[in-house]
């Protein structure tokens, strides 16, 4: 079994996560600059960075290990726009996140096979897929206290990329880079709407 087979190298007895986890996650810092700040039209630029201060796994020898970050550094830029001339208004936002490559030791275990042998642990260069997000929010003021609004949100993520580092080679039967990246990219649309009431 996984608990006793030496090939897996997991510390499963007792079945529990590590009891204490005192470490930083990936720290984020964002700068926002208001370009235009008028009564009817406003725009804001933002720039952010996420630092690789967390860790992917507390222990690779524990099947139920907890990570606090994905390690690679991320850079992001965004734009927010709001136009509100009167009864009809429109606001929107767009954010692009570029994820830089990071290097760490990890077990190559795809989502379809989360528990693998310790022989499948490799020094890995991981590049998470870039992310683009955009949303628009049209609104219509019916009365001074009632507003109808809608929302449309789009999300797109490129597939992740895995590569062996340090001259390592895959062991027989090991998942491939394509197996690791399978299902890591995708896109989605979300539509919504509602009514906002404010006592006047």
SULQUIDA-V860703 format. One record per residue. PHI is phi as a letter, one per 20 degrees, with the letter a starting at -180 (999 if undefined). PSI is psi as a letter, one per 20 degrees, with the letter a starting at -180 (none if undefined). D_LAST is the distance of its C-alpha to the last C-alpha in Angstrom with 1 decimal. Layout:
BEGIN
phi,psi,d_last
PHI,PSI,D_LAST
PHI,PSI,D_LAST
END
This chain:
BEGIN
phi,psi,d_last
999,r,66.9
f,h,64.2
f,h,64.5
d,h,68.2
f,p,69.2
f,h,69.9
f,h,69.0
e,h,65.3
m,k,65.3
e,q,62.2
e,n,61.8
e,i,60.6
d,o,62.0
f,r,60.0
f,o,57.3
a,q,54.4
f,q,52.4
g,p,53.4
f,h,52.2
c,p,51.0
b,n,49.3
d,n,48.6
a,q,48.0
f,q,45.5
e,a,43.7
f,o,43.2
e,q,41.3
c,q,38.7
c,p,37.7
c,p,35.2
d,p,34.7
c,p,31.6
c,p,31.8
e,o,29.1
e,g,31.0
c,p,28.5
c,m,25.2
e,a,23.8
f,h,20.4
d,i,20.9
c,p,23.7
c,q,24.6
c,q,27.6
c,p,28.9
d,q,32.4
c,q,33.4
b,p,36.8
b,r,37.8
b,p,40.9
d,p,41.7
e,q,44.9
e,l,47.5
e,i,47.4
e,a,47.2
b,q,50.0
f,g,50.5
b,q,52.3
f,h,53.3
b,p,56.7
f,i,58.2
e,j,60.5
c,p,57.8
f,h,56.6
d,k,53.2
f,q,52.6
d,p,49.2
d,q,48.3
d,j,45.6
a,r,45.5
d,j,47.2
m,g,48.9
f,q,48.8
f,q,46.8
d,q,43.8
c,p,42.4
c,q,39.1
b,q,37.3
b,r,34.0
c,p,31.7
c,p,27.9
c,p,26.4
c,p,22.9
c,o,22.4
b,m,19.0
f,i,19.9
r,d,17.0
f,h,16.2
d,p,19.0
c,q,19.4
b,p,22.3
c,q,23.1
a,r,26.3
b,q,28.6
b,p,32.4
c,p,34.6
d,p,38.4
d,p,40.3
d,p,44.1
d,o,45.9
f,r,49.2
f,q,52.3
c,q,53.1
c,p,56.3
b,r,56.7
e,p,59.0
b,q,57.7
e,p,59.1
e,n,58.9
c,o,57.2
f,r,55.2
f,h,52.4
e,i,54.9
b,m,57.2
f,h,55.4
d,o,58.5
c,r,61.5
f,q,64.7
f,i,64.9
f,i,67.2
e,j,64.1
e,p,62.6
c,q,62.8
f,p,61.7
c,p,59.0
e,o,57.2
d,p,53.7
c,o,51.4
f,q,48.1
f,q,46.7
f,q,44.3
c,p,40.7
c,p,38.4
c,p,34.7
b,q,32.3
b,q,28.8
c,q,26.6
c,n,22.9
f,q,22.0
b,q,18.4
c,p,17.0
e,o,13.5
e,g,13.4
c,r,10.0
g,h,7.1
d,i,6.0
c,p,9.7
c,p,12.5
e,p,16.2
c,q,18.6
c,r,22.2
b,q,24.6
c,p,28.4
c,p,30.3
c,p,34.0
c,p,36.4
c,p,40.1
c,p,42.6
f,q,46.3
f,q,49.0
f,r,50.2
c,p,53.7
d,p,56.3
b,q,59.7
f,q,62.4
d,r,63.0
m,k,66.1
m,j,68.6
f,q,67.7
c,q,68.7
f,p,67.4
f,q,69.3
g,p,70.7
n,i,68.1
f,q,65.2
g,q,61.9
e,r,61.7
f,h,59.1
f,h,58.0
f,g,57.6
f,h,55.5
e,i,53.2
g,p,52.9
m,j,49.4
e,i,47.8
d,r,46.3
r,r,43.9
b,q,40.8
b,q,37.8
d,q,34.8
c,p,31.5
d,q,29.0
b,r,25.6
a,r,22.2
r,a,19.1
c,p,15.5
d,p,12.6
d,p,9.4
c,p,6.3
f,p,3.8
c,none,0.0
END
